[in-house]
Amino acid sequence: YRRPSQEGTLLKIRADQLHTLSLDEAYTSFVVEMIDHLRKYFAEELRELDDLSLADEIQTCLMRARAYGLTSRSDCGRFLGLAASLGWSFDTERPWVQALLRNPATSPSDRLAEVHARCVEQLQQEADGSARRQKFGI
């Protein structure tokens, strides 16, 4: 018994398909990397989320980041860090954040740096206020 030849049935992948497959792999790898990173640095904030839920939040945030023009790994990581610490919808819940991130006068990275600086400043002010209240028992 001889098997029929299957020489004519080779799988052919076009260059654009191969590129898309590699992008999907890179994207998935980035999401997994961000799960590990966020769990390491925002453990307390994320303790209620399982990995699947966290991956969903990350992907939703990455879509919004892309809409703001944020595409580099570092910008996306910074955006996700803000989301993990301030709330997954930090950008849509704070009108000033959206306004800054959509400002066409500066680059997306510069806009995110400004948002990050202002958010860190606000968090520091809140922490200082909380420490003062605690010190004086109020």
C-alpha positions in Angstrom: 0.0 0.0 0.0 1.3 3.4 -0.9 0.0 6.7 0.5 -1.0 9.2 -2.0 1.6 12.0 -2.5 0.9 15.1 -0.6 3.6 17.2 -2.3 1.0 19.6 -3.8 -0.6 20.5 -0.5 2.2 22.4 1.2 1.1 25.3 3.4 2.0 28.6 2.0 2.2 31.6 4.2 2.6 35.0 2.6 5.0 37.6 4.0 2.2 39.8 5.3 0.6 36.8 7.1 4.0 35.9 8.7 4.4 39.5 9.9 0.9 39.4 11.4 1.7 36.2 13.2 4.9 37.5 14.6 3.1 40.7 15.8 0.4 38.6 17.5 3.2 36.6 19.2 5.0 39.8 20.3 1.7 41.3 21.5 0.9 38.2 23.6 4.4 38.1 24.9 4.1 41.8 26.0 0.8 41.2 27.7 2.3 38.2 29.7 5.3 40.4 30.5 3.0 43.1 31.8 1.1 40.7 33.9 4.3 39.7 35.7 5.5 43.3 36.0 2.2 44.7 37.3 1.9 41.8 39.8 5.4 42.6 41.1 5.0 46.3 41.5 1.2 46.6 42.1 0.5 43.4 44.1 -1.8 45.1 46.6 -3.9 46.9 44.0 -4.2 43.7 41.8 -4.8 41.1 44.5 -8.5 40.7 43.6 -7.8 40.0 39.9 -6.9 36.6 38.5 -4.5 36.5 35.6 -7.3 36.2 33.0 -9.1 39.3 34.3 -5.8 41.2 34.5 -5.0 40.2 30.9 -8.4 41.6 29.8 -7.8 44.9 31.7 -4.3 45.1 30.1 -5.6 44.6 26.6 -8.4 47.1 27.1 -5.9 49.7 28.3 -3.6 49.0 25.5 -6.3 49.7 23.0 -6.9 53.1 24.6 -3.2 53.8 24.8 -2.9 53.1 21.1 -5.8 55.5 20.4 -3.7 58.2 22.2 -0.8 57.4 19.9 1.2 55.5 22.6 2.9 52.6 20.9 6.3 52.1 22.4 6.8 49.4 25.0 7.9 51.9 27.6 5.0 54.2 27.0 2.5 51.4 27.1 4.1 50.0 30.3 3.9 53.5 31.9 0.3 53.8 30.9 -0.5 50.4 32.4 1.3 51.3 35.6 -0.9 54.4 35.9 -4.0 52.3 35.2 -3.0 49.7 37.8 -2.4 52.3 40.5 -5.1 54.8 39.8 -7.9 52.6 38.3 -8.3 50.9 35.0 -10.2 53.8 33.6 -8.0 56.5 35.1 -7.8 58.3 31.7 -11.6 58.3 31.0 -12.6 59.2 34.6 -10.3 62.3 34.7 -11.1 64.8 31.9 -7.8 66.5 32.3 -5.9 63.3 31.5 -7.8 62.8 28.3 -7.3 66.4 27.3 -3.6 66.1 27.9 -3.2 62.8 26.1 -5.1 64.1 23.1 -3.2 67.4 22.8 -1.7 67.4 19.3 0.9 70.1 20.2 3.3 67.6 21.7 4.4 64.0 21.0 2.5 61.1 22.6 5.5 60.3 24.8 5.7 63.8 26.0 2.0 63.9 26.7 2.2 60.7 28.8 5.2 62.1 30.7 3.2 65.1 31.7 0.2 63.0 32.8 2.6 60.7 34.7 4.2 63.7 36.5 0.9 65.2 37.4 -0.5 61.9 38.7 2.6 61.3 40.8 2.4 64.8 42.2 -1.3 64.3 43.1 -0.5 60.9 44.7 2.3 62.5 46.7 0.0 65.4 47.9 -2.6 62.8 48.9 -0.1 60.8 50.9 1.3 63.9 52.5 -2.2 65.0 53.5 -3.0 61.6 54.9 0.3 61.5 56.9 -0.5 65.0 58.4 -4.0 64.0 59.3 -2.7 60.8 60.9 0.0 62.8 62.8 -2.6 65.1 64.3 -5.2 62.4 64.8 -7.8 63.8 62.4 
